[in-house]
Amino acid sequence: MYFWRGSLYQKVGDHRKAIADFTVDIKLQSPESADIHRYRADSYLALKNKAAAIKDLQNAIQLYKKMGPDADSLLRVTMNDLAKLK
């Protein structure tokens, strides 16, 4: 539920509330979800918090690697996004 509400907050531009909901979702329900880390990174970037976005993208990369070949395309996109920030 937190993921979905966070996604809605993100769509309407309330990135602080989106980050709060994504963070709760990560802690309570989905600590191994690479996608939620990517979504939260997008909100951090919208708020100009580059350091937090980098950390979330790094976490997402590690989680995508654990997912194996099915996540290769998401892994490559995330690695490219991270490279652009460094």
N, C-alpha and C positions, 0 to 999 in steps of 0.2 A: 504494500500500500504506500509506503514512503517513497519508493521508486517512482510510482505513477504520479503521485502528487508533486514530487520534485521535478519530474519531467514537465508537468503542466506549469509550474512556477517558472521553469527555464524558458518555456515557450512564450510566456507573457513578459519575460524580461526581469523577473524578480529573482535574481541570481543568489542573493543572500539566503532566501528561503529555500531555494533549490539545493544549495550546498548543505544547509541544515538537514533537509530531508534525506539527501543522498548519504550524508554522514551517518544518520541514524540507521538507514537501511544497511549500510556496510557493517556497522557494529552489531546489529541485532539479527540480520537475516542473511546477508550475502557477502561475507568477508572475502569470498573467492570469486566475486563477479568482476571481471575485467571491464565489462561494459559500464558498470556504475562508476568506476574510477575514471573512465573516459568522459562520461557525462559531467562528473564533478569537475574534471579538468577544464572542460569547456566553460563552465560557469566561473571558475577561478580566472580564466583568461578574460572573460567578459568584464570582470572586476579588476583587471590589471594586476592580478596576483600571480606573476610568472613562476615564482619559486614553488608555490603550492601546486600549480598546474604541472610543472615538471615532475614533482614527486608523484602525483597521481598517474601521469603517463608512464613513469617508470614502473609503478606498481602494476598498471594494466599490462605492460609488456611482459613482466614476469608471469602474470596470470595467463596471458594468451599462450605463452610458451608451454605452460603446464597442460593446456588444452590440446596440444598436438596439432597435426596437419589440418584439421578442420578449421583452425583459427589462423592459418597462415596469412590470409589476405588482411585480416584485421590487425595482425601483428605488424605486417609491413606498413600499413597506413599509420599505425600508432608510432612506429619507429621514425617514419618520415616526419610526422607532426612534432615529435620530440626534437629531432635534428634541427628543425626550423627555429626552435626556441633557444637553442644553445648558442 
